[in-house]
Amino acid sequence: MRVIHAADLHIDSPLRGLSRLGLEGAPVEDIRLATRRAFQRLIDLCLDHEAELLLLAGDVFDGDWRDFNTGLFFVRELSRLRESGTRVVMIRGNHDAESVISRYVPLPEHVTTLAADAPETVVFEDLGVAVHGQSYGDRSVMDNLARAYPGRRSGLLNIGLLHTNAVGSSDHANYAPCTVGQLVDHGYDYWALGHVHRREVLSQEPWIVYPGNLQGRHARETGAKGCVIVDVDDLQISAVTQRDIDVVRWAEVKASATDAADADDILKGVKDGLQRALVGADGRPLLTRVVVEGATPLHEALAANPEPLEAQIRAIAADLGSIWPEKIRFRTRHPEEDVDLGDSVELIAALRGELARLKEDPESLRRYLGDLEPLAASVAPLLDRRPDDPDAVAEHLDAIESLLLGKLGVGAPLDLGAASKGDTGG
């Protein structure tokens, strides 16, 4: 028997942070439809491998649908599994909780969505499988849902389906928190987790797995993305294999300016990094964030006029082919600015952790910005826009991080890529 486990599809979520300059000559249609095409690849994989069961561990959608097309696309793709006999069990996560998705289309009969009011178990007698799980009723679920999951069903392969921050990741809101020990204690054979967007195997006895999200959507979701194939023989898990099915890949390319004698040395480091990233993309279109960093005597020259170097970096990428810099950041500093951070380390870590959380939790960002509403309303007519627009601010959180660290006076990197274009989000 073969089971495929995926999570955090975020269907129709746009790839973020892209500018027209950064996408010159890029396969725009592939990028625009990346989350849809990744899901199509997931369905193809189920068919090619004759999977008996597909598990979707939450955040199938990124939020309420703009229109019914998102739901209809999802149904059409799932319907392809009907003739193959592949059953689908899914739960809702924080982005597609019952309170979030207002539109509704009926799902095919071979698809089961587990309830949100309490943990639920669905048993497939012909497969010898019991799937236990619970959906989110609201976007913010702070209770430990796993604690109420039922005990294992004897004589069956037991799978837990859960959308949770089981690793205490600061990159994601701490929803449905639990511990690995609590999951192990349930006696299930496999825990199919969602919510954390990076691949991670938390345990092999039993298997507790984050498959990561299906398609990277911005510069912080780098590397291979996809799902997990679980092979089962005689109700025993024989293999757990990661499978890459992303359509477009993201990478961060860092080049040190510390030992650079001139701009050519920096460009050589950038080119080497771009070439390595391109090889790692396995033939996929590659979107990169290029970061030039380090303490260097060239800092003042870069700060005064970064545009020529930016243009040369984009030219190098264009010559390599199939790689497009999403943004180019200059985070250099003068060598004399290197200081001992001392007691500031914990403060810096907390600041970065909170900003990372805001990047993944739009509702928390909106609450922060709510305090600025009176001021934002008064200056909006002068700016011809709202400076507290959450979507606009979210695009500039990296620049905000650099600005705040600089204000702390700890030798924080200067983000010239943002400063050179007035890229402050405010």
Secondary structure, DSSP 8 states (H G I E B T S, - for coil): -EEEEEB---BT----S--TTTTTTS-HHHHHTHHHHHHHHHHHHHHHTT-SEEEEES-SBSSS-SSTHHHHHHHHHHHTTTTTT-EEEEE--SSS-TTT--------TTEEE--SSS-EEEEETTTTEEEEE---SSS---S-GGGG-----TTSEEEEEEE--TT--TTS---S---HHHHHHTT-SEEEEES--S-EEEEETTEEEE--BSS--STTS-S--EEEEEEEETTEEEEEEEEE--SSEEEEEEEE-TT-SSHHHHHHHHHHHHHHHHHHTTTS-EEEEEEEEEE-TTHHHHHH--HHHHHHHHHHHHHH-SEEEEEEEEEEE-GGG----TTHHHHHHHHHHHHHHHHH-HHHHHHHHHTTHHHHHHHHHHHTS-TT-HHHHHTTHHHHHHHHHHHTTS---EEHHHHTTT-S--
